[in-house]
Amino acid sequence: MSCSKETVLIRNGTVYTMGPDKIVQGDILVKNGRIAKIAGRIKASAGAEIIDAGGCNVFPGFIEAHCHLGLHGYGIGYEGADYNEYNDAVTPHLRSIDAFNPFDETVRLAAAGGVTTVNAGPGSANVVGGTFAVYKMKGRTVEEMVIRTPSAMKCAFGENPKNCHRDKMIKTRMTTAACLRELLFRTREYYEKKIAAGADASKAPAFDFKLEAMLPVIKKEIPLKAHAHQANDIVTAIRIAKEFGIDMTLDHCTEGHLIAEAVRESGFPVIVGPSFTHASKFELQNKSWETPKVLAQAGCLVAVTTDSPVIPQQYLPLCAGLAVQAGMDYYEALKAITVNPAKILGLDGRIGSLEEGKDADIVVCEGDPLSNTSRIRSVLIDGIPVA
């Protein structure tokens, strides 16, 4: 479905706002790509596109906080594998926007499944892998789709850097941590020299492409995005972030349920998953669908991830549903794919809930979207029906 109308009225749905009003029975008026009004009954203006949501549930567009969508070609191998670079273990200067393919089939499938926004970037081959960016699932170019870049700097702990660089430089977890510390120390030193030099170019340090890429991390403009499964790796990530006073998200956090108090005390948000897979390596031995529940109950800000393409992106709501099956509160699970990832991405002023003035990213669903028996009827991104 496509529509170019500036005004859309979604009529007579059960609206899960994910905001202060929580659940409202009624209508949503969309004007110029934003939510103009939510009320029990709204009069349709002449020429408005009407979407009948009678008997349906209406949600904010679902948000993926950690994936590699658009960087791993759908149904192809090496030719489309653009999310891991193996020629160097430290690559902060790589940018996901330079590899993202808007025409990859996964973009369309994500939108059809109600996933309207994703945070996509490099994989976990390297100690530092490069920058993520946030994309809407609508558009023909990166420039049309991206709403925040960079959004985070990827780093990785545990087995992946060891396995990918065992013949070059990394044999132990100690080396992984030391590489990251050294890069952060050099970046901080580089930043301090730039500040001290002021406008005097003769005193400024020589330009360093990698360190320039790391400056937003040291300046706390973006977080480190820490791939960490095992409990000791999670704690190492927290330790290093605290040493340098930087922001961090704890991604995967597979054994987070074993150290929930330490995770909560860190103050860092967690992005849990992918849980819908076999324990394919040792550090996944304690993988559990209960992890989101335990961390949410501990007071952590929790999002659920598919880690697409590990789990197809359109199954993000189903992952939240399986967390509910394992004991997570239903509303907390909805938050984990809507308002919570929006907060983690620093975009909750635009997306993640249905409130006046926010982007009109809306999902109309027959049934419960966290169930495999539901059906997505309509998806709007910026007020434009895309599915």
Secondary structure per residue as TSV (DSSP state, phi and psi in degrees):
chain	resnum	aa	ss	phi	psi
A	1	M	-	360.0	141.3
A	2	S	-	-138.5	152.1
A	3	C	-	-154.8	136.4
A	4	S	-	-110.1	5.9
A	5	K	-	-66.4	145.1
A	6	E	S	-81.5	-19.7
A	7	T	E	-122.2	128.2
A	8	V	E	-129.3	136.5
A	9	L	E	-120.0	116.7
A	10	I	E	-93.9	120.5
A	11	R	E	-110.8	133.2
A	12	N	E	61.1	46.5
A	13	G	E	-108.0	165.0
A	14	T	E	-90.7	107.0
A	15	V	E	-96.9	113.2
A	16	Y	E	-88.9	95.6
A	17	T	-	-71.6	-27.6
A	18	M	S	60.8	16.3
A	19	G	S	-114.0	-162.9
A	20	P	T	-58.2	-32.8
A	21	D	T	-78.6	-12.6
A	22	K	-	57.9	-84.3
A	23	I	E	-124.5	128.5
A	24	V	E	-129.0	136.8
A	25	Q	E	-96.7	116.7
A	26	G	E	160.0	-141.4
A	27	D	E	-117.2	158.4
A	28	I	E	-127.9	124.4
A	29	L	E	-100.5	127.4
A	30	V	E	-115.3	128.4
A	31	K	E	-132.7	129.8
A	32	N	T	51.4	41.1
A	33	G	T	85.3	-0.9
A	34	R	E	-125.7	159.9
A	35	I	E	-77.4	118.5
A	36	A	E	-92.9	-33.1
A	37	K	E	-164.1	144.7
A	38	I	E	-127.7	123.2
A	39	A	E	-158.2	169.7
A	40	G	S	-62.1	-38.6
A	41	R	-	-150.7	125.4
A	42	I	-	-122.6	130.5
A	43	K	-	-71.9	131.8
A	44	A	-	-76.0	132.5
A	45	S	-	-83.4	160.0
A	46	A	T	-60.7	131.7
A	47	G	T	85.1	-1.7
A	48	A	-	-70.0	143.8
A	49	E	E	-77.7	126.1
A	50	I	E	-104.4	127.4
A	51	I	E	-114.7	116.5
A	52	D	E	-81.1	112.9
A	53	A	-	-105.7	19.5
A	54	G	T	-57.1	128.8
A	55	G	T	77.1	4.1
A	56	C	-	-110.3	160.3
A	57	N	E	-101.2	141.8
A	58	V	E	-121.6	131.2
A	59	F	E	-131.9	160.9
A	60	P	E	-63.7	153.1
A	61	G	-	-54.7	139.5
A	62	F	E	-75.2	147.7
A	63	I	E	-124.8	127.7
A	64	E	E	-99.6	120.4
A	65	A	E	-89.5	-10.2
A	66	H	E	-157.3	110.9
A	67	C	E	-159.4	179.5
A	68	H	-	-127.1	23.3
A	69	L	T	-57.0	138.4
A	70	G	T	83.5	-10.8
A	71	L	S	-113.1	-1.8
A	72	H	B	-132.2	101.4
A	73	G	-	-56.4	137.3
A	74	Y	T	-72.2	117.9
A	75	G	T	77.0	12.4
A	76	I	-	-131.5	165.6
A	77	G	S	-100.8	-116.5
A	78	Y	G	-54.7	-39.1
A	79	E	G	-58.6	-30.8
A	80	G	G	-109.4	4.0
A	81	A	B	-87.6	92.2
A	82	D	-	-119.1	23.3
A	83	Y	S	-107.6	-11.7
A	84	N	-	-127.4	129.7
A	85	E	-	-111.6	123.9
A	86	Y	-	-104.0	1.2
A	87	N	S	-84.7	-3.7
A	88	D	-	-159.6	137.9
A	89	A	S	-81.7	-10.7
A	90	V	B	-129.6	102.4
A	91	T	-	-133.7	60.8
A	92	P	T	-68.0	-16.6
A	93	H	T	-83.0	-3.3
A	94	L	-	-78.6	143.5
A	95	R	B	-127.2	129.2
A	96	S	G	-62.2	-30.0
A	97	I	G	-62.6	-19.9
A	98	D	G	-84.6	-5.2
A	99	A	T	-121.7	-18.0
A	100	F	-	-61.6	131.1
A	101	N	-	-110.7	103.8
A	102	P	T	-62.0	-20.9
A	103	F	T	-93.6	3.3
A	104	D	S	-63.3	140.9
A	105	E	H	-59.8	-27.2
A	106	T	H	-64.2	-26.3
A	107	V	H	-65.0	-47.4
A	108	R	H	-64.0	-42.3
A	109	L	H	-64.9	-38.6
A	110	A	H	-61.3	-48.9
A	111	A	H	-61.3	-42.1
A	112	A	H	-63.3	-26.8
A	113	G	T	-88.5	4.5
A	114	G	T	91.6	1.9
A	115	V	E	-87.2	111.1
A	116	T	E	-102.0	-19.5
A	117	T	E	-140.4	136.9
A	118	V	E	-133.9	150.2
A	119	N	E	-106.4	106.2
A	120	A	E	-119.6	146.3
A	121	G	-	-173.3	-166.1
A	122	P	-	-63.2	160.4
A	123	G	-	-81.0	-161.4
A	124	S	S	-113.2	26.3
A	125	A	S	-67.1	-34.2
A	126	N	S	-106.8	156.7
A	127	V	S	-58.7	-45.6
A	128	V	E	-128.7	125.1
A	129	G	E	-108.8	-15.8
A	130	G	E	123.0	-175.0
A	131	T	E	-97.5	144.1
A	132	F	E	-87.4	165.4
A	133	A	E	-146.0	156.4
A	134	V	E	-103.0	128.9
A	135	Y	E	-124.5	140.1
A	136	K	E	-83.4	147.7
A	137	M	S	-86.1	49.5
A	138	K	-	-153.5	126.2
A	139	G	-	137.6	166.0
A	140	R	S	-109.3	-13.6
A	141	T	S	-132.2	159.0
A	142	V	H	-56.7	-41.2
A	143	E	H	-61.8	-32.0
A	144	E	H	-75.2	-28.3
A	145	M	H	-96.0	-33.5
A	146	V	E	-74.6	136.4
A	147	I	E	-119.4	-10.2
A	148	R	E	-156.9	123.8
A	149	T	E	-151.1	131.8
A	150	P	E	-76.5	156.6
A	151	S	E	-107.2	-21.9
A	152	A	E	-168.6	161.7
A	153	M	E	-112.0	120.8
A	154	K	E	-75.9	134.7
A	155	C	E	-136.8	162.3
A	156	A	E	-142.1	143.0
A	157	F	-	-122.8	167.5
A	158	G	S	86.8	-145.1
A	159	E	H	-71.8	-35.0
A	160	N	H	-61.9	-51.6
A	161	P	H	-60.7	-36.9
A	162	K	H	-62.4	-46.7
A	163	N	H	-69.1	-36.9
A	164	C	H	-79.0	-22.9
A	165	H	S	-128.2	24.2
A	166	R	T	-64.1	-28.2
A	167	D	T	-90.3	-0.1
A	168	K	T	-115.0	-60.6
A	169	M	T	-149.5	-16.8
A	170	I	-	-115.1	114.9
A	171	K	-	-110.9	-25.0
A	172	T	S	-136.6	164.8
A	173	R	H	-63.0	-28.5
A	174	M	H	-61.6	-40.9
A	175	T	H	-67.1	-41.3
A	176	T	H	-56.5	-49.6
A	177	A	H	-63.4	-40.7
A	178	A	H	-65.4	-39.1
A	179	C	H	-61.3	-43.8
A	180	L	H	-67.0	-44.3
A	181	R	H	-59.9	-44.1
A	182	E	H	-61.1	-43.6
A	183	L	H	-63.8	-42.7
A	184	L	H	-65.7	-40.2
A	185	F	H	-63.4	-46.7
A	186	R	H	-63.6	-37.4
A	187	T	H	-66.2	-44.0
A	188	R	H	-62.5	-42.7
A	189	E	H	-63.1	-44.1
A	190	Y	H	-59.7	-44.5
A	191	Y	H	-63.6	-44.4
A	192	E	H	-63.1	-38.0
A	193	K	H	-67.1	-39.1
A	194	K	H	-63.5	-41.9
A	195	I	H	-64.4	-44.8
A	196	A	H	-63.4	-34.5
A	197	A	H	-71.6	-29.1
A	198	G	T	58.2	-130.8
A	199	A	T	-86.0	-2.3
A	200	D	-	-85.1	97.3
A	201	A	G	-62.4	-26.5
A	202	S	G	-67.7	-21.0
A	203	K	G	-100.2	-5.7
A	204	A	S	-74.1	148.2
A	205	P	-	-67.9	154.7
A	206	A	-	-59.3	140.5
A	207	F	-	-59.8	132.1
A	208	D	-	-127.8	113.8
A	209	F	H	-59.8	-44.1
A	210	K	H	-67.7	-43.2
A	211	L	H	-69.0	-35.2
A	212	E	H	-59.4	-41.0
A	213	A	H	-64.9	-27.7
A	214	M	H	-85.8	-12.5
A	215	L	H	-56.6	-41.8
A	216	P	H	-59.7	-25.7
A	217	V	H	-71.7	-50.5
A	218	I	H	-62.6	-35.2
A	219	K	T	-82.2	0.9
A	220	K	T	61.8	32.4
A	221	E	S	-85.2	-29.0
A	222	I	S	-138.9	155.1
A	223	P	-	-88.5	158.9
A	224	L	E	-72.2	137.5
A	225	K	E	-107.3	97.6
A	226	A	E	-93.8	108.9
A	227	H	E	-71.1	113.7
A	228	A	E	-153.5	119.5
A	229	H	-	-98.1	-52.9
A	230	Q	S	-77.4	148.7
A	231	A	H	-56.7	-44.3
A	232	N	H	-65.9	-32.0
A	233	D	H	-71.3	-37.4
A	234	I	H	-60.3	-44.7
A	235	V	H	-68.5	-36.5
A	236	T	H	-62.7	-42.8
A	237	A	H	-59.2	-46.0
A	238	I	H	-61.2	-44.1
A	239	R	H	-58.3	-47.0
A	240	I	H	-67.3	-41.8
A	241	A	H	-60.7	-41.0
A	242	K	H	-68.2	-37.1
A	243	E	H	-59.0	-38.3
A	244	F	H	-102.6	1.1
A	245	G	T	62.8	39.9
A	246	I	-	-113.1	165.7
A	247	D	-	-87.5	155.3
A	248	M	E	-154.7	147.9
A	249	T	E	-112.8	143.0
A	250	L	E	-99.3	102.5
A	251	D	E	-96.8	136.6
A	252	H	E	81.6	-63.2
A	253	C	-	48.2	43.2
A	254	T	T	-59.6	-39.0
A	255	E	T	-100.5	21.5
A	256	G	G	-60.3	-30.3
A	257	H	G	-66.6	-19.7
A	258	L	G	-81.4	-19.3
A	259	I	G	-133.9	41.8
A	260	A	H	-56.8	-38.7
A	261	E	H	-66.3	-41.4
A	262	A	H	-64.5	-38.9
A	263	V	H	-65.2	-45.5
A	264	R	H	-60.6	-45.3
A	265	E	H	-64.5	-25.9
A	266	S	H	-64.9	-30.0
A	267	G	T	80.6	0.6
A	268	F	-	-87.9	140.9
A	269	P	-	-71.5	157.8
A	270	V	E	-122.4	144.3
A	271	I	E	-124.2	102.6
A	272	V	E	-97.1	132.3
A	273	G	-	135.3	-179.4
A	274	P	-	-81.0	128.0
A	275	S	-	-98.5	-8.2
A	276	F	S	-92.8	46.0
A	277	T	S	-145.7	167.6
A	278	H	-	-70.0	160.2
A	279	A	-	-77.6	85.5
A	280	S	-	-80.8	-5.7
A	281	K	S	-150.7	165.6
A	282	F	G	-58.6	-40.2
A	283	E	G	-69.7	-3.2
A	284	L	G	-103.4	8.8
A	285	Q	T	-60.8	-27.2
A	286	N	T	-104.4	22.8
A	287	K	-	-59.2	136.4
A	288	S	-	-152.0	141.9
A	289	W	T	-69.9	-12.2
A	290	E	T	-79.5	-12.9
A	291	T	H	-56.4	-47.9
A	292	P	H	-58.5	-41.2
A	293	K	H	-61.0	-49.7
A	294	V	H	-61.7	-43.5
A	295	L	H	-70.5	-38.2
A	296	A	H	-64.7	-42.5
A	297	Q	H	-65.9	-26.9
A	298	A	H	-76.8	-12.4
A	299	G	T	102.8	14.1
A	300	C	-	-83.6	153.2
A	301	L	-	-82.5	113.5
A	302	V	E	-117.4	131.0
A	303	A	E	-119.1	155.6
A	304	V	E	-108.2	140.1
A	305	T	-	-126.2	150.4
A	306	T	-	-89.6	-21.4
A	307	D	T	55.5	34.0
A	308	S	T	-44.1	130.0
A	309	P	T	-93.2	10.4
A	310	V	T	-57.7	-48.4
A	311	I	S	-116.6	133.8
A	312	P	-	-53.6	138.6
A	313	Q	G	-58.9	-34.2
A	314	Q	G	-67.9	-10.2
A	315	Y	G	-95.6	15.3
A	316	L	H	-55.8	-47.3
A	317	P	H	-61.3	-35.1
A	318	L	H	-65.5	-36.2
A	319	C	H	-61.4	-41.9
A	320	A	H	-63.5	-37.2
A	321	G	H	-64.5	-37.7
A	322	L	H	-69.6	-29.3
A	323	A	H	-66.0	-37.5
A	324	V	H	-64.1	-43.0
A	325	Q	H	-58.2	-31.3
A	326	A	T	-86.9	5.1
A	327	G	T	114.2	-1.4
A	328	M	-	-71.3	140.2
A	329	D	-	-57.7	136.8
A	330	Y	H	-58.7	-46.6
A	331	Y	H	-67.1	-35.7
A	332	E	H	-63.8	-36.7
A	333	A	H	-67.0	-39.7
A	334	L	H	-61.3	-43.0
A	335	K	H	-59.8	-33.6
A	336	A	T	-69.5	-11.0
A	337	I	T	-124.0	11.9
A	338	T	T	-133.5	-92.9
A	339	V	H	-69.6	-34.0
A	340	N	H	-65.6	-50.7
A	341	P	H	-61.2	-31.9
A	342	A	H	-61.4	-42.4
A	343	K	H	-64.6	-43.6
A	344	I	H	-60.4	-36.7
A	345	L	T	-83.9	-3.3
A	346	G	T	70.9	26.3
A	347	L	-	-122.6	18.8
A	348	D	T	-70.1	-8.9
A	349	G	T	-77.0	-13.4
A	350	R	T	-116.7	-41.1
A	351	I	S	-132.6	172.6
A	352	G	S	100.7	-18.3
A	353	S	S	-149.4	158.9
A	354	L	-	-97.7	98.9
A	355	E	-	-142.2	152.1
A	356	E	T	-57.2	133.5
A	357	G	T	94.0	-13.9
A	358	K	S	-86.5	163.8
A	359	D	B	-57.1	139.3
A	360	A	-	-85.5	67.9
A	361	D	-	-99.3	107.3
A	362	I	E	-136.8	138.9
A	363	V	E	-119.4	125.8
A	364	V	E	-106.8	121.5
A	365	C	E	-127.9	133.3
A	366	E	E	-83.5	108.7
A	367	G	S	94.2	-162.9
A	368	D	-	-92.5	117.9
A	369	P	T	-65.4	-17.3
A	370	L	T	-84.2	2.3
A	371	S	S	-109.3	149.0
A	372	N	T	-78.5	-0.3
A	373	T	T	-98.9	-0.4
A	374	S	-	-81.3	167.9
A	375	R	E	-139.3	128.9
A	376	I	E	-75.8	122.0
A	377	R	E	-91.3	-44.4
A	378	S	E	-145.1	146.9
A	379	V	E	-133.8	128.0
A	380	L	E	-114.9	138.0
A	381	I	E	-125.0	121.8
A	382	D	T	52.7	38.5
A	383	G	T	80.1	-1.4
A	384	I	E	-102.6	121.2
A	385	P	E	-62.7	126.2
A	386	V	-	-117.2	-9.7
A	387	A	-	-155.6	360.0
